């Protein structure tokens, strides 16, 4: 039995080493994509209307990143509910599960144009943060909850009225697979205030782009897009409850890691990218 055990161990070690090398290559390619697209973003991008700039500055490089991730690291994706992606020119509030950085790259390729509600610290990331600023995201200071909420409601309504979707991660931080965090009501309140409908998004990205590990794992990320939740028919509390339940139920359905009953209380973003 010992030779078999040794072969199995060596095979596992070889696979882990391969994933590590592939991840290094991916990040090198990602850095190259960012560097190459930086100059066009600040020249051509600045000349474009905001909606077109949104896709040019973020949509194109994000597509390149997702393509590189697939062919280098073997991380693929499948989308269920594509027919629910809005194409009527109205702005929608997008409420998404948040497990990793993957969705911040992927969603700009799937639903456009949209801006994200993001922590202000991202603005200071060299190149990426500066490019992000070109599409007018909603930067918030999470340590000042009242001021952050006012920013979301005021700036979010402005974006929605311009026909730009607003992406909110209601958990407020990356939550590992198998765990949950109580959703904030901010996205639902924005929808109620602005009259915009809500699209909910569930996925299991954290199983292949884990928040607690630098190494990417090959596999298929499943994404589910909901039909629109009409804000006019629901109070903000009802809207928040229904979308949270839907996202949790769909995440449980598509995940290989079962919910263990643990509710996350603190920021789990960590320092991983």
Secondary structure in CASP SS format (residue, H / E / C, confidence):
PFRMAT SS
TARGET T0000
AUTHOR 0000-0000-0000
METHOD secondary structure of the structure
MODEL  1
X C 1.00
X H 1.00
X H 1.00
X H 1.00
X H 1.00
X H 1.00
X H 1.00
X H 1.00
X H 1.00
X H 1.00
X H 1.00
X H 1.00
X H 1.00
X H 1.00
X H 1.00
X H 1.00
X H 1.00
X H 1.00
X H 1.00
X H 1.00
X H 1.00
X H 1.00
X H 1.00
X H 1.00
X H 1.00
X H 1.00
X H 1.00
X H 1.00
X H 1.00
X H 1.00
X H 1.00
X H 1.00
X H 1.00
X H 1.00
X H 1.00
X H 1.00
X H 1.00
X H 1.00
X H 1.00
X H 1.00
X H 1.00
X H 1.00
X H 1.00
X H 1.00
X H 1.00
X H 1.00
X H 1.00
X C 1.00
X C 1.00
X H 1.00
X H 1.00
X H 1.00
X H 1.00
X H 1.00
X H 1.00
X H 1.00
X H 1.00
X H 1.00
X H 1.00
X H 1.00
X H 1.00
X H 1.00
X H 1.00
X H 1.00
X H 1.00
X H 1.00
X H 1.00
X H 1.00
X H 1.00
X H 1.00
X H 1.00
X H 1.00
X H 1.00
X C 1.00
X E 1.00
X E 1.00
X E 1.00
X E 1.00
X E 1.00
X E 1.00
X C 1.00
X H 1.00
X H 1.00
X H 1.00
X C 1.00
X C 1.00
X C 1.00
X C 1.00
X C 1.00
X C 1.00
X C 1.00
X C 1.00
X E 1.00
X E 1.00
X E 1.00
X E 1.00
X C 1.00
X C 1.00
X C 1.00
X C 1.00
X C 1.00
X H 1.00
X H 1.00
X H 1.00
X H 1.00
X H 1.00
X H 1.00
X H 1.00
X H 1.00
X H 1.00
X C 1.00
X C 1.00
X C 1.00
X E 1.00
X E 1.00
X E 1.00
X E 1.00
X E 1.00
X E 1.00
X H 1.00
X H 1.00
X H 1.00
X H 1.00
X H 1.00
X C 1.00
X C 1.00
X C 1.00
X H 1.00
X H 1.00
X H 1.00
X H 1.00
X H 1.00
X H 1.00
X C 1.00
X C 1.00
X C 1.00
X C 1.00
X E 1.00
X E 1.00
X E 1.00
X C 1.00
X C 1.00
X C 1.00
X C 1.00
X H 1.00
X H 1.00
X H 1.00
X H 1.00
X H 1.00
X H 1.00
X H 1.00
X H 1.00
X H 1.00
X H 1.00
X H 1.00
X H 1.00
X H 1.00
X H 1.00
X H 1.00
X H 1.00
X H 1.00
X C 1.00
X C 1.00
X C 1.00
X E 1.00
X E 1.00
X E 1.00
X E 1.00
X C 1.00
X C 1.00
X C 1.00
X C 1.00
X C 1.00
X C 1.00
X C 1.00
X C 1.00
X C 1.00
X C 1.00
X E 1.00
X E 1.00
X C 1.00
X C 1.00
X C 1.00
X C 1.00
X C 1.00
X H 1.00
X H 1.00
X H 1.00
X H 1.00
X H 1.00
X H 1.00
X H 1.00
X H 1.00
X H 1.00
X C 1.00
X C 1.00
X C 1.00
X E 1.00
X E 1.00
X E 1.00
X E 1.00
X E 1.00
X E 1.00
X C 1.00
X H 1.00
X H 1.00
X H 1.00
X C 1.00
X C 1.00
X C 1.00
X C 1.00
X C 1.00
X C 1.00
X C 1.00
X C 1.00
X C 1.00
X C 1.00
X C 1.00
X E 1.00
X E 1.00
X E 1.00
X E 1.00
X E 1.00
X E 1.00
X E 1.00
X C 1.00
X C 1.00
X C 1.00
X E 1.00
X C 1.00
X H 1.00
X H 1.00
X H 1.00
X C 1.00
X C 1.00
X H 1.00
X H 1.00
X H 1.00
X H 1.00
X H 1.00
X H 1.00
X H 1.00
X H 1.00
X H 1.00
X H 1.00
X H 1.00
X H 1.00
X H 1.00
X H 1.00
X H 1.00
X H 1.00
X H 1.00
X H 1.00
X H 1.00
X C 1.00
X C 1.00
X C 1.00
X C 1.00
X C 1.00
X C 1.00
X C 1.00
X E 1.00
X E 1.00
X C 1.00
X C 1.00
X C 1.00
X C 1.00
X C 1.00
X C 1.00
X C 1.00
X C 1.00
X C 1.00
X C 1.00
END
